[in-house]
Amino acid sequence: MSDKTFVLDGKTIPYAEGQTIMQAAMTAGVYIPHLCYHPEFKPHGSCKLCTVKANGRQAASCTQLAQSGVVVESNTGELNDERRALLQMLFVEGNHFCPSCEQSGKCKLQATAYDLNMMSTHFDHFFPDRPVDASHSDYLLDFNRCILCSLCIRASRDVDGKNVFGLAGRGIKSHLIVNAASGQLADTDFTANDKAAQVCPVGVILKKRKGFAVPIGQRTYDLNPISAMPGVKQD
Amino acid sequence: MVSDTERHATYLDPILERHGFAATSLLQVLREAQEHFGYIHADAITYLTQKLKLPRVKIEGVATFYSFLYLQPRGEYRVLFSDNITDHMLGSAALMNQMCQQLWVEPGKVSEDGLVSISTTSCTGMCDQGPALLVNNIAINRLTPERIVNICELIRKRVPLSAWPAEFFAIADNIRRRDILLDSSFESGSALNALLARGSTETLQEIKLSKLRGRGGAGFSTGSKWEFCRAAHGTHHYVVCNADEGEPGTFKDRVLLTGYADQVFEGLTLCARIIGARKGFLYLRGEYRYLLDHLLVVLQQRRDKRLLGSSILGCADFDFDIEIHFGAGAYVCGEESALIESLEGKRGTPRNRPPFPVSNGYLDQPTVVNNVETFAASSLIALRGGAWYAAIGTATSSGTKLLSVSGDCERPGIYEYPFGVTVAQVLADCGARDTQAVQVSGASGVCVAAQEFTRRIAFEDIPTAGAFMVFDHSRDMFEVARNFVHFFAHESCGFCTPCRVGTRLLQNMMDKLARGNGSPYDFAEIEKLDQLLLSMSHCGLGHAACNPVKDTIAKFRPAYDKRLKHHEFEPAFDLDYALSQARQMTGRDDAGAHLGESK
């Protein structure tokens, strides 16, 4: 038996040196809920949904390196309760109206909420005022749905080499901005071919003139829950 | 014809040159650039993107993170009232109201003639001589209605700050009790001479022997930190002095940097020799901008005495110098990894740890970050030995601690005690009467009730970064907690979900209680939030954000109970409260403009 293993919810998980708990779990086909993590990008560790207990101590599994012999708890009542509360926070922080959203059924926030049995948003809604940016000819930005995962920021910076997106403000006023003095996407060098155009886990970055191509009920997470990792297997 | 962007080159070029066109100086450049118009002009950002080779999103991201940087015009005179609970207890709200009325301006807005803007800011570190404010980043204390009248007059007449009466800017040290640190007649260079005589390795042993622990609050062993950093591989090593003293109620680092800067800088230099650093930083909170000239003089004196610069004290291989970096209104930058991000000219977001700064700090190089007081103490230890220091205080908390005492007492100010002093002793010494509670170590610390006054200030009992705020029985402990909750919501960096949203939810709940709409259900909700913040937050800010509420609910329950409207459930939505905006817009406040029984 290799000593490069750890235990995740009772299951022995092998890992390679330098892998995080999340990476090793994904490789082994074990799902840990997450939103700001994406296997192609440098981990960010901000949504905190992937928090696990490693030897009894909370840690974000997307940034915590796997270590030999560590006992990791993830799929527990306590952690899932807390994850549900985090999801509820993300829902009340923005304006999420799933029934009218083009991403419904493809949205990781919605899918994770279904998967963790989130039945209501629980907290009082903040109803922030977030104007839509429809300036670009091919793409629309609906900031109402932004969960500040920074995947578009990382994709544009690290893959596209462009820095189209960035984070501004502090605290609850944190928000996504685009790289133009006008503040409008049309005045950036963003194109439909950018990696950043494809990574939004929710419904902020939307292609124009293409709506409901796949009927509701037949979309990725309508067919399989996100914990079955349908999105990951395709990647 | 000069283009819009080039118009900014005239004042930006000298700033950029002074900072070597380095992207790591972005925050410093923005601070200085702002002084030209009182805000950072959009075209100035365009110019900086070219000169610093940074994308606009990056510059705007930094500029919008720090409270003291503005992308929109502010008043020619930017007035910020310190919003700490101790300022409130001294009447700051009424004084701010008076100023707003006299100058015809609404809080948070700019007057129509662009002359003045008035708002609040987190604790400015003047709690022993409040109420306090900052005008164009310069501190004015001991506000009274008369002083406000005078300030309004000066603003109206557009008198430049440099011509305002000097006594407005006088800042007292208020040192009330001295022990080994404040009593030392420290001689420049004496600790460095002791270091060179004894050797670096041996001096590190003395620091370890002294059992000195970090004075910023966390209490990590200073000797171990220096040893780890010394052993860590890197092309450069760095030493950073954390003078971001942002914890509400703390002001001891201000006093140390005023009267003991030489000893602090000597501590940094010692550390540099031990870990092999050639460059150090003093990260100074923006609120202490007025200290700059004094600190630059001290640094220059040390260079003149060959205690800084190249070949220190004639040692050919001992080169070290210290640069001063300013913060710009962000409490979270007191967290060491956020401070390092800020030093690198970025948003002050705490890093994912591990790795820790001792191995991967400034520019990813091994870095020691210590508190001002820690460096001052290390100079003493180098001079007088570790065993001497370890014999003072308690077994696990060696040495002395500076307390910043404020609130309801006769003699607020700085008190230095050996660790182990009881809360009761401090209260007796500062002339506190009829004390209901003491908030030790600021908003993130512990609220101590009367039955606990025999407890001791020490890492093993009540650890503290230094704040000691006293509340007598006339004070409403609910309002104390609510003030701290607002502080955390304002200062959350927004990086992680639980702290970004949770601190705001908590603020909303406390405001709901304050409007008299609470129910026991809210207590259960607060408890759940507390657990979540503790479990899921990215850094200590989120972990501590519920402390004040948790402590005061446990110890001062009647202050909460009297705000309960019903004893089961009460919705947050309040029809009458929802109408308040409409009332403000229409200027009505008659009975017909109200609904229901609520105020």
Contacts between the chains, C-beta under 8 A, distances in Angstrom:
chain1	res1	chain2	res2	distance
A	43	B	352	7.7
A	45	B	352	4.8
A	45	B	496	7.8
A	45	B	538	7.1
A	46	B	495	5.2
A	46	B	496	5.2
A	46	B	497	7.1
A	46	B	538	7.2
A	47	B	496	7.6
A	47	B	497	5.4
A	48	B	496	5.2
A	48	B	497	5.3
A	48	B	498	5.7
A	48	B	536	4.6
A	48	B	537	7.6
A	48	B	538	7.1
A	49	B	497	7.6
A	51	B	535	7.2
A	51	B	536	5.4
A	58	B	535	5.4
A	58	B	536	6.8
A	60	B	352	7.3
A	60	B	538	7.9
A	63	B	352	4.4
A	65	B	354	8.0
A	82	B	531	7.7
A	82	B	532	5.5
A	82	B	535	5.7
A	82	B	536	5.9
A	85	B	528	7.1
A	85	B	532	5.3
A	86	B	497	5.1
A	86	B	498	6.2
A	86	B	532	7.5
A	86	B	536	6.5
A	89	B	497	5.6
A	89	B	498	7.1
A	89	B	501	3.8
A	89	B	502	6.6
A	89	B	505	7.2
A	90	B	497	6.1
A	90	B	501	7.3
A	92	B	501	7.3
A	92	B	505	8.0
A	93	B	500	7.6
A	93	B	501	5.0
A	123	B	505	5.7
A	124	B	505	7.9
A	124	B	508	6.6
A	124	B	572	4.9
A	124	B	573	7.6
A	126	B	504	7.4
A	147	B	497	7.9
A	148	B	494	7.4
A	148	B	500	7.7
A	163	B	55	3.8
A	163	B	57	5.7
A	163	B	58	7.0
A	164	B	57	7.8
A	165	B	57	6.6
A	166	B	55	7.1
A	166	B	56	7.9
A	166	B	57	2.6
A	166	B	58	6.2
A	166	B	60	6.9
A	166	B	61	4.9
A	167	B	57	7.9
A	167	B	61	5.4
A	167	B	347	7.2
A	168	B	57	7.5
A	168	B	60	5.4
A	168	B	61	5.0
A	168	B	64	4.3
A	168	B	65	7.7
A	169	B	64	5.0
A	169	B	65	7.3
A	169	B	494	6.9
A	170	B	64	7.0
A	170	B	65	5.0
A	170	B	66	7.8
A	170	B	67	7.7
A	170	B	330	7.2
A	170	B	347	7.9
A	170	B	492	7.5
A	170	B	493	6.0
A	170	B	494	5.4
A	171	B	489	6.6
A	171	B	490	6.7
A	171	B	491	7.1
A	171	B	492	4.2
A	171	B	493	6.7
A	171	B	494	4.5
A	171	B	500	6.1
A	171	B	503	7.3
A	171	B	504	7.5
A	172	B	489	7.0
A	172	B	492	7.2
A	172	B	494	6.6
A	172	B	500	5.9
A	172	B	501	7.0
A	172	B	503	7.8
A	172	B	504	4.6
A	173	B	494	7.2
A	174	B	494	3.4
A	174	B	495	7.9
A	174	B	500	6.5
A	177	B	57	5.7
A	177	B	60	6.0
A	177	B	61	7.2
A	178	B	57	7.0
A	179	B	55	5.4
A	179	B	56	5.1
A	179	B	57	4.6
A	180	B	56	7.0
A	181	B	42	5.8
A	181	B	45	7.5
A	181	B	46	6.1
A	181	B	56	6.7
